[in-house]
């Protein structure tokens, strides 16, 4: 499991995710500003990511 940085659409870092499946360390998740990141999961490139 790796940790990926989460950016908003403006390129600002807004959080991090633990990824349940393999990602390369160069992969980044970009999410819209209205995505709720407090608790739960986001989808990125078909992978489930736990918001941390």
C-alpha positions in Angstrom: 0.0 0.0 0.0 1.3 3.4 -0.9 0.2 7.0 0.0 -0.7 9.3 -2.9 -1.0 13.0 -2.7 -4.3 14.6 -3.6 -4.5 17.8 -5.5 -7.4 20.0 -6.3 -8.0 21.3 -9.8 -5.9 24.3 -9.1 -2.9 22.2 -8.2 -3.1 22.9 -4.5 -2.4 19.9 -2.2 -5.5 19.1 -0.3 -4.8 15.8 1.3 -3.5 12.3 0.9 -4.8 8.9 0.2 -3.8 5.4 1.1 -4.2 3.3 -2.0 -5.4 -0.3 -1.7 -4.0 -1.4 -5.0 -0.6 -0.8 -6.4 0.2 2.7 -7.7 3.5 4.0 -8.8 4.8 6.8 -6.6 4.6 9.2 -9.5 0.8 8.8 -9.7 -1.3 11.7 -8.3 -5.0 12.0 -7.8 -6.7 15.1 -8.9 -10.1 15.8 -7.5 -12.7 18.6 -7.9 -12.9 21.1 -5.1 -16.4 19.9 -4.2 -15.3 16.4 -3.4 -15.7 15.6 0.3 -12.4 14.5 1.6 -13.0 14.4 5.3 -14.0 10.7 5.5 -14.3 8.0 3.0 -13.0 6.9 -0.3 -12.4 8.5 -3.7 -11.9 6.7 -7.0 -8.8 7.4 -9.1 -7.9 5.6 -12.2 -10.2 2.7 -11.2 -8.5 2.3 -7.8 -10.1 2.7 -4.4 -8.3 5.3 -2.3 -8.9 5.8 1.4 -8.7 9.5 2.4 -6.3 10.1 5.2 
